[in-house]
Amino acid sequence: MTSSQEGYLGWSDGRVLVGEGPFEALPGPPESGVAFYRNSYGLDGLTPWLRPASSKWVLREDFFRKASLKVEWQPLDASGFAGVFQEITDSIRRGTFEKTVPIVVEKGRVSEGEAASLFGAGDCPEPLVPYGFYDGASGFAGQSPEYLMRVSGTRVVTMALAGTARAEEREVLEVDEKEIREHEFVAQALVSKLGDLGELRRGPRGIMSLGSIVHFHTPIEVELAHKVGISSLIDRLHPTPALGPLPRTGETMSKLIEWRNRLGAPAEFGTPFGAVVDGEFQAIVAIRGIWWNGREVRLPAGCGVIEASRLVNEWRELRLKREAVKARFGL
């Protein structure tokens, strides 16, 4: 790292965009040049666009390095998550939610090396997308399998990514009614949010393989009938039901944010993190990452809860996701 602030994002052409600070905070995307997008889960930031002092492109194969640190992870107490899970299932029975996404956060402390070495670290094969941001002693770095959207001209591409299993359980996932139902909640909600903007095409549901994990995946794209601003598209799509409540109302968002705060979720977990380059915008959903502040680190993971969900199964899925992140970063 060459400055006290840096950010990076994998681009769809195989390169990595790197921005070096200081960053100029802007209320909207610039008409030309480069700016990163970083915000809280509630999209509360008034100036979420960050224009770097300089930027560069790096070939994906030349970007990554090995993280040089060791982390002592603290044992997880399931009681907090179990309490939130019970509140969610009660809310689903009352009809407040059809689906929502609680978070578990595994905490640790760096015992050797520096947490900042996570920035730009780890093997990141496609379709995973590398992302990260570093600001003094704090930052985050991850490898997301999910992009919120890619916008080029009048074409907007997004995806439904929900439904999870171990790689060896792929055949079971393909016929798992609960996982299919969870995935369809997400896909149908995205179609509903985008359908009035232009000609929409939904691809077939398939399976994305990510090494030890597999997910249901459905590509969705729309050809805009009229110009729609990037910030407006972000507001429309975030959070998708893969990381947010269904239905999405002021009440359900407030309740989910309350649960997230109670369980210690980082403010940026599950948010859009992206960049605009001369009007072309790409953003991932900030999952499968590690957050740090000094020597303290947090590894969050979320799971979709619907009426058919069971506590032990969701707890097992959360562990699977955290283990995959640790493996990517050599932890």
Residue, then its C-alpha position, 0 to 999 in steps of 0.5 A: m500500500t502506497s497511501s493511507q487510503e486505497g481501494y480496489l475492485g475486480w472488473s469484468d474484463g479480468r483486470v483490477l481497478v486500484g485507486e489511491g488516496p486521498f479520496e474526494a467524497l462526492p454526493g453523486p458519480p462524476e460524469s467522467g473519470v474514476a470514482f469508487y462507491r462505498n456506503s453503509y447497509g442503510l445507504d445513509g452516506l450523503t457522499p458515498w462516491l470517492r474520487p481517488a487522487s490516482s488510479k491504475w489498472v492491474l492484471r488480475e494475475d499480477f495483483f494478488r499476494k499471500a496474506s502474512l498474518k495469523v489470527e486467533w479466532q474466538p469461539l462463537d456463542a450461538s445464543g445471540f443468533a438463536g435469539v434473533f432467529q426465533e424473533i425472525t420466525d415469529s415475525i414470519r408467522r405474523g406475516t411481517f416478513e416472507k424472508t430476511v437475512p440475519i448475520v453471524v460475526e466471528k471475531g478474532r485478533v491478529s497474533e502475528g503480522e498485520a491485518a492490513s496484509l489482507f488487502g489484496a491478498g488471497d487466491c481469487p479464481e473467477p467467478l469470484v470478484p476481489y474488492g477492498f478498501y483501506d483507510g488508515a488502521s481499518g479496512f476490509a477485503g473480500q472475494s464476492p461471488e455476487y455482483l449487484m449490477r453492471v451498467s454499460g450504456t442502456r444495459v443493466v445486468t444483475m443476478a439472483l444468487a441464493g441457495t447454498a450447499r457443499a460442493e459434494e451436495r450439488e445433486v441434493l441442492e438441485v432438488d431441495e425445495k427449501e433452497i429453490r424457494e429461497h432462490e425464487f424469492v430473490a429472482q422474482a423480486l429482482v424481476s419485479k424491481l426491474g421489469d418497469l425499466g425496459e425489456l427484461r430477460r431472465g436466464p435459466r436457474g443454474i448452479m455456480s460452483l465456488g470450490s467447496i460451496v455451490h449456489f443457485h444462480t440466475p442471470i437477469e438483464v434489462e435494456l433500459a427504455h430511458k436513462v436511469g441514474i446509477s444512484s437511482l439503480i442502486d437505491r432500487l436494487h439494494p438490498t436484494p432479498a439475498l441480503g435483505p428483507l422481503p417485503r422491503t419496507g421501512e419497518t422490515m429494513s429498520k428491524l433487520i438493521e436492528w438485528r444486524n447491529r445487535l449481532g455486530a455486523p460491519a456497516e458495509f457488510g452486504t452493501p454495494f461496493g463498486a466503481v464508475v469508470d467514464g460512466e460504466f459502473q460495476a458493483i459487487v455485494a460486499i460479502r465473503g470478506i474480512w473487516w479489521n480495525g487495528r488488530e481486531v478482525r471480524l468475519p461476517a456471514g449471512c443466511g436467508v431465513i424463510e418459513a421452512s428454515r431450521l436453526v441447525n441447518e442455517w448455523r451449519e450454512l453460516r459455518l460453511k461460508r466462514e470456512a470458505v473465506k478463511a480458506r481463500f485468505g489462508l487463515 
